[in-house]
């Protein structure tokens, strides 16, 4: 017999991977901005600390990207397993700093930590209720 059941499970969310388009070229983010490759900015961020993996030490950065519904946001657990994603949809601003779901806005310090990372990150947008 096969059946679909809802199971509640505690998950230790560790990182979020962000892949967003740079829609307006250097007007939004310079070509040499860390982690930008072509017309895409892609980064993995520790959810608890806001630390960007692979950010060059000593370099500050600021971005104000209009991404609308073109980004991909993927959650990973403590084992590195994918546990949720939002694809081709609005930015989950309860986790990713920004505005209205249309923008990703980050101020990044020399240590690679997002200065405006939420104090209490929330992943609810990744798991919409069926109500």
N, C-alpha and C positions, 0 to 999 in steps of 0.2 A: 504494500500500500504506500502511496506517496501522498504527502500533504505539505502545505505551506503553513508554518507556524512562526509567530513572533516570539523571539527570545531576547530577554534583557541581558546585557552583558557589560561588565565594567571594562573599559579600554583605557590604556595609558597612552594618550596621544602624545607623540614626541615632536614630530616635525610636520611642516606644511611645505609642499613644493609648489612654487608659483611659476607659471609660464604665461606671460602676457605680451601682447603685441605693442610695439612702439609705433603708433599710428601716424604721428606727425614728425617723424624723423628727429633731427637735432633740436627742433623747437621744444620737444618734451624732455629728451634725455640725450646728452652728447654721445656721439658714436664711440668714444673711448670710455664711456661709463662702465664701471666694473659689472661684469656678468651680462653685459649686453652683447649679443651676437647677431649681427644683421639687424633685422627689424623685430627682434624678440629680446625681452629681458626675462631671465630665468634664474631662480634662486631657491635654495632650501633653507628654511628658517626654523630654528628651535622655538617651539610654541611657548615654553615657559619663560625663556629669557629674551627672545627677539634677536638672537645671535644668527647672523647670516653665514652659512657655511661657505668657505672659500673667498670671503671678502678680503681684499688686500689690506694688510695692516698699515695704519697711518694715513689711510685715505678716507676722507669724508665724502658724503654724497647726499643729494636730495633729489627726489623725483616726484612728479605730479603727472601721472599717466592717465589719460582718458582711455579706458579699456572697454567700456560698455559691456557687451555680453560676449566678448571674444576671448576671455581668459580661461585658463585651466588651473584649478586649485586642487591639490591632492594631499590627503592626510595619511600619515604613516604612524604606526605604533612603535613600541619600544623594541620590537623585533625587526623593524624595517619593512613590515608588511603593510600594503595599502589597505586602509580601512574605510575610506570614503573619498569621494571626489565630486567636484562641480566642474562641468565641462561646457564650454560655449554658453555660459550664463553669466549673470551679473556677479561682481566681486562680493565675496562674503565679508562685508565690512564689520561684522561683529568679531572677526578674527584678523583680517587684513586691514591696516589703516587706510582710510579713504573716505569718500562721500558718496551717498546715494546709490551705491552699487556700480556706479559708472566710473569711479576713479580709484586708483591705488596711489596713495600719498605717503611717502616715507622720508624721514630724515635719519640718515645713517651716520653714526659716529666713527671715529678713527679706529675703534675696536671692532667694528662690524656689527654693532648692536643697533637695532632700529630704535631711535630715541622716542618715537611716538607709538611704540608697540602697546597694545592694550594691557592694562594692569590685570584684568581678569578676562583672558581670551575665552571666546565662546565658539563652539563648533556646531551649534544647533542648526545653522543654515545648511549644513551638509546632510542632515537627517530630518527632512520635513515630515511633519506628522500627517497622518492620513485622514485627519478629521475634516 
